[in-house]
């Protein structure tokens, strides 16, 4: 990523953006037109809010770049779907993560979200959306309930990734009612010692409870795990296999830790 390998990236690209790209992208276009293109453009998340920008209009793109029939292939044939981003940022600072996002969630308004879904349905006949938000179900109840009700009014099938922290049965029930079919969660490890070391802010018990509640409300669970994290016990593979057999998540994603200098 250019945030980490700035010097190396500068050798291969005409311009590099550090931080949020909305304003920098405009500067790049204007500077290029004026023959004043710079190598690096920097901006700070404190100076911009994702909710202040209009949602992305896709009319300059070919339909094949917007509509994907494979995102929901587990739920039916030829479901017209696309990816959306209703918020940007993450409340947490897990020690293994290198995401270049603001340290808080910048949420778009319910009106903007509802307008984008309507646009996708009207213009592209989209039937399902994949939420690419870092946390697709807001932690705050005051934000989560109106958000889920907004999606529910839009009559759309959806899936996304979220955090177990802050999840309640009320939210999961409303998520299901609003069209949610699957949630991916970064569990990372079934060792509480590892979770504490990486500052995950969840417990193994909460993971068990979450999977159980999702099954109760017929929401499929994708459990994401990372092997090679600091503090892992020698029997972590056996611990993980036992946990998966006991809790029975619908899907499991396995990754390895990739340490990056700096």
Rosetta blueprint (number, residue, H / E / L):
1 X L
2 X L
3 X L
4 X L
5 X L
6 X H
7 X H
8 X H
9 X H
10 X H
11 X L
12 X L
13 X L
14 X L
15 X L
16 X E
17 X E
18 X E
19 X L
20 X L
21 X L
22 X H
23 X H
24 X H
25 X H
26 X H
27 X H
28 X H
29 X H
30 X H
31 X H
32 X H
33 X H
34 X L
35 X L
36 X L
37 X L
38 X L
39 X L
40 X E
41 X E
42 X E
43 X L
44 X L
45 X H
46 X H
47 X H
48 X L
49 X L
50 X H
51 X H
52 X H
53 X L
54 X L
55 X L
56 X L
57 X L
58 X L
59 X L
60 X L
61 X L
62 X L
63 X H
64 X H
65 X H
66 X L
67 X L
68 X E
69 X L
70 X L
71 X L
72 X L
73 X H
74 X H
75 X H
76 X L
77 X L
78 X L
79 X L
80 X L
81 X E
82 X E
83 X E
84 X E
85 X L
86 X L
87 X E
88 X E
89 X L
90 X L
91 X L
92 X L
93 X L
94 X L
95 X L
96 X L
97 X L
98 X L
99 X L
100 X L
101 X L
102 X L
103 X L
104 X L
105 X L
106 X E
107 X E
108 X L
109 X L
110 X H
111 X H
112 X H
113 X H
114 X H
115 X H
116 X H
117 X H
118 X H
119 X H
120 X H
121 X H
122 X H
123 X H
124 X H
125 X L
126 X L
127 X L
128 X E
129 X E
130 X E
131 X E
132 X L
133 X L
134 X L
135 X L
136 X L
137 X L
138 X L
139 X L
140 X L
141 X H
142 X H
143 X H
144 X H
145 X H
146 X H
147 X H
148 X H
149 X H
150 X H
151 X H
152 X H
153 X H
154 X L
155 X L
156 X L
157 X E
158 X E
159 X E
160 X E
161 X E
162 X E
163 X L
164 X L
165 X L
166 X L
167 X L
168 X L
169 X H
170 X H
171 X H
172 X H
173 X H
174 X H
175 X H
176 X H
177 X H
178 X L
179 X L
180 X E
181 X E
182 X E
183 X E
184 X E
185 X E
186 X E
187 X E
188 X E
189 X L
190 X L
191 X L
192 X H
193 X H
194 X H
195 X H
196 X H
197 X H
198 X L
199 X L
200 X L
201 X L
202 X L
203 X L
204 X H
205 X H
206 X H
207 X H
208 X H
209 X H
210 X H
211 X H
212 X H
213 X H
214 X H
215 X H
216 X H
217 X L
218 X L
219 X L
220 X E
221 X E
222 X E
223 X E
224 X E
225 X E
226 X E
227 X E
228 X L
229 X L
230 X L
231 X L
232 X L
233 X L
234 X L
235 X L
236 X H
237 X H
238 X H
239 X H
240 X H
241 X H
242 X H
243 X H
244 X H
245 X H
246 X H
247 X H
248 X L
249 X L
250 X L
251 X E
252 X E
253 X E
254 X E
255 X E
256 X E
257 X L
258 X L
259 X L
260 X L
261 X L
262 X L
